[in-house]
Amino acid sequence: MIDGRHEIRGQVVALTFDDDPSESTGQVLQHLADHDGHAAFFALGCGG
């Protein structure tokens, strides 16, 4: 169980990616979609 998130049960995976998006981003997103996965993205220092 995730500490402080009692409504979340079962298996949970958290992934982090550095220096993305890349040529493999589409494949990762498709895999998440195929398995009802979810993702959140944020960017730092874009357009510098």
C-alpha positions in Angstrom: 0.0 0.0 0.0 1.3 3.5 -0.8 1.8 5.4 2.5 -1.1 7.9 2.9 -3.1 6.5 -0.1 -5.3 3.9 1.5 -7.6 3.7 -1.5 -4.8 2.3 -3.7 -4.5 -1.4 -3.5 -2.8 -4.0 -5.6 0.4 -3.7 -7.6 1.7 -0.3 -8.4 4.8 0.7 -10.5 6.3 4.1 -10.6 8.7 5.0 -13.4 10.9 8.0 -14.0 12.6 9.0 -17.3 15.4 11.5 -17.7 16.0 13.4 -20.9 12.7 12.5 -22.6 10.7 12.6 -24.8 12.7 10.5 -27.2 12.2 8.1 -30.0 10.9 5.5 -27.6 8.3 7.7 -25.9 5.5 6.6 -28.2 6.2 2.9 -27.4 6.1 3.6 -23.7 2.8 5.5 -24.0 1.3 2.7 -26.2 2.3 0.1 -23.6 0.6 2.1 -20.9 -2.5 2.5 -22.9 -2.6 -1.2 -23.7 -2.5 -2.1 -20.0 -4.8 0.7 -18.7 -1.7 2.5 -17.4 -1.6 6.2 -16.6 1.2 8.8 -16.8 1.9 12.3 -15.7 4.5 14.5 -17.4 6.2 17.7 -16.5 9.0 19.7 -18.1 11.7 21.9 -16.6 13.6 24.5 -18.5 11.9 24.1 -21.8 12.6 26.5 -24.6 15.8 27.8 -22.9 
